[in-house]
C-alpha cells in the first residue's frame, strides 16, 4: 500500500472511530508503528487529526469544513459494507468506493485511465489486495446479499478453486472479470439489482 493509500485509510478509520491508538492503527493497516507515525505526520500538519497520548483524535473543526466521505456505492448507491468494499484512488487523489467487486469492476472499467491505485478485500481473509492481481469468482451458489451477478475476490487462485469446489462458480483473472461483468450486464436477462 502506498503512503497516500494508508493516509486515506487512516482518514476513513478516524471518521468511523474518532480516536485511535497508534498500536490500533498499526494493526489495522498491518504496518509498523514507525510507519504509522510517518503517515500521521502530514495529517497532523494538515490539522485533520490531533496527536494525543499514544494515539490521535479526529479534529472535528477541520473535518466539518471538508466534504463528507462517501458512505454509499459510486455505482448503485448501496450502503458500503467495509468487508466487500472496492476502493479506487484516482489521479486527482479523489477516492471512489464501490459496495462490492461487481460495482468495483464496472467503475474500474469506466475510470480505467483515471485510476492510480485500487484496493479490494480477499473474501475469505478480509485482507486488502490489489484487484489487478485477484482471482474473481462468479456464479457461485452462496449469496452475500449484494449486487447481482455477484463477484467474490480472492488473493490466491488455490483459495478460489477450493471455494468453487464447495460452492460452485467460475474463476476469472482481473481482465477476464472486467469483460465478463460487462457482458453479463449487457445481456437482456441480467440487470443490476440489489439484495438486502
C-alpha positions in Angstrom: 0.0 0.0 0.0 1.3 3.5 -0.9 1.6 6.1 1.9 -1.3 8.1 0.3 -3.5 5.0 0.4 -2.6 4.4 4.1 -3.4 8.0 4.9 -6.7 7.8 3.1 -7.4 4.6 5.0 -6.4 6.3 8.3 -8.9 9.1 7.5 -11.7 6.6 7.0 -10.9 4.8 10.2 -10.8 8.1 12.1 -14.2 9.1 10.7 -15.6 5.9 12.0 -13.9 5.7 15.4 -12.8 9.3 16.1 -9.9 8.2 18.4 -7.4 5.5 17.8 -4.1 4.4 19.4 -1.0 4.1 17.3 -0.9 0.4 18.0 -4.5 0.0 16.8 -3.7 1.8 13.5 -0.6 -0.3 13.1 -2.6 -3.5 13.5 -5.5 -2.3 11.2 -3.1 -1.4 8.4 -0.7 -4.2 9.0 2.4 -1.9 9.2 4.8 -0.9 11.9 4.1 1.8 14.4 7.0 3.8 12.9 5.3 3.7 9.5 2.0 4.9 11.2 3.9 7.8 12.8 5.3 8.8 9.3 1.8 8.5 7.7 0.2 10.6 10.5 2.7 13.5 10.3 1.1 15.1 7.2 -2.4 14.5 8.6 -1.4 16.2 11.9 0.2 19.1 9.9 -3.0 19.5 7.8 -5.0 19.7 11.0 -7.0 16.6 10.1 -6.1 14.8 13.3 -4.7 15.9 16.7 -1.9 14.0 18.4 -2.9 12.6 21.8 -1.0 10.5 24.3 -0.4 7.2 22.5 -2.7 8.0 19.6 -4.7 10.5 17.6 -8.1 12.1 17.7 -10.1 13.4 14.7 -10.2 17.3 14.5 -13.9 18.0 14.2 -13.2 21.6 13.3 -11.2 20.6 10.3 -13.4 17.7 9.2 -16.6 19.8 9.4 -15.1 22.0 6.6 -14.4 19.0 4.4 -16.8 17.2 2.2 -18.2 14.1 3.9 -16.6 10.8 2.9 -18.8 8.6 0.6 -20.9 6.1 2.6 -22.7 4.8 -0.5 -21.6 3.0 -3.6 -20.5 5.1 -6.6 -22.5 2.9 -8.9 -25.6 1.6 -7.2 -25.8 3.9 -4.1 -26.0 0.9 -1.8 -24.5 1.4 1.7 -20.9 0.4 1.9 -20.1 -2.8 3.7 -16.4 -2.4 4.6 -15.7 -6.2 4.1 -16.8 -6.1 0.5 -15.7 -2.5 -0.5 -13.7 -1.8 -3.6 -11.8 1.5 -3.5 -10.2 3.4 -6.3 -7.8 6.2 -5.9 -8.0 8.5 -8.9 -5.2 10.5 -10.5 -6.6 13.7 -8.7 -6.3 11.9 -5.3 -10.1 11.6 -5.0 -11.4 8.3 -3.7 -14.3 6.4 -5.1 -15.8 3.5 -3.3 -18.0 0.7 -4.7 -20.0 -1.6 -2.4 -18.6 -4.8 -3.9 -16.4 -6.2 -6.6 -19.4 -6.2 -9.0 -19.7 -2.4 -8.9 -16.0 -2.0 -8.5 -15.3 -3.8 -11.8 -18.0 -1.7 -13.5 -16.5 1.6 -12.2 -12.9 0.4 -12.8 -13.7 -0.2 -16.5 -15.3 3.3 -16.7 -12.4 5.1 -15.0 -9.6 2.9 -16.3 -7.3 5.7 -17.4 -8.0 7.7 -14.3 -7.2 5.1 -11.6 -3.9 5.4 -9.9 -4.5 2.6 -7.4 -7.3 0.3 -6.4 -7.9 -1.9 -3.3 -10.4 -4.6 -2.5 -10.6 -7.3 0.1 -9.9 -11.0 -0.1 -13.3 -12.6 0.5 -12.0 -15.3 2.9 -9.2 -13.5 4.7 -10.5 -9.9 4.6 -7.0 -8.6 3.8 -6.5 -5.8 1.4 -5.4 -6.8 -2.1 -4.7 -5.2 -5.4 -7.7 -6.0 -7.7 -5.4 -6.4 -10.7 -3.8 -9.5 -9.2 -7.0 -11.0 -7.7 -8.9 -14.0 -8.8 -12.7 -13.4 -9.3 -15.4 -16.0 -8.7 -18.8 -15.5 -10.3 -22.0 -17.6 -10.5 -21.4 -19.3 -7.1 -24.3 -20.7 -5.1 -23.6 -18.7 -2.0 -25.3 -15.3 -1.7 -23.6 -12.5 0.1 -26.5 -10.1 0.0 -25.1 -7.6 -2.5 -25.3 -6.8 -6.2 -26.1 -9.4 -8.9 -24.4 -11.0 -10.6 -22.2 -11.2 -7.5 -18.5 -11.2 -7.7 -16.1 -12.5 -5.0 -12.4 -11.7 -4.8 -9.6 -14.0 -3.8 -5.9 -13.2 -3.5 -4.9 -16.8 -4.2 -6.1 -18.9 -7.1 -5.9 -22.0 -4.8 -8.4 -20.3 -2.4 -10.7 -19.5 -5.3 -10.5 -23.1 -6.5 -11.3 -24.5 -3.0 -14.2 -22.1 -2.7 -15.7 -23.1 -6.1 -15.3 -26.8 -5.1 -17.7 -26.2 -2.3 -20.0 -23.5 -3.6 -19.6 -23.7 -7.4 -18.9 -20.9 -9.7 -16.3 -19.9 -12.3 -12.9 -18.3 -11.7 -11.6 -15.4 -13.7 -8.5 -13.2 -13.9 -8.9 -9.4 -13.5 -9.1 -8.7 -17.2 -11.4 -11.6 -17.8 -13.7 -10.5 -14.9 -13.8 -6.9 -16.3 -15.0 -8.3 -19.6 -17.4 -10.9 -18.1 -19.2 -8.4 -15.8 -19.5 -6.0 -18.8 -21.0 -8.8 -20.9 -23.3 -10.0 -18.1 -24.6 -6.5 -17.5 -25.5 -6.1 -21.2 -27.4 -9.4 -21.5 -31.2 -8.9 -21.6 -31.7 -11.4 -18.8 -29.2 -9.8 -16.4 -29.6 -6.4 -14.9 -28.0 -4.6 -12.0 -30.1 -5.1 -8.8 -29.6 -5.0 -5.1 -30.4 -7.6 -2.5 -30.8 -6.6 1.1 
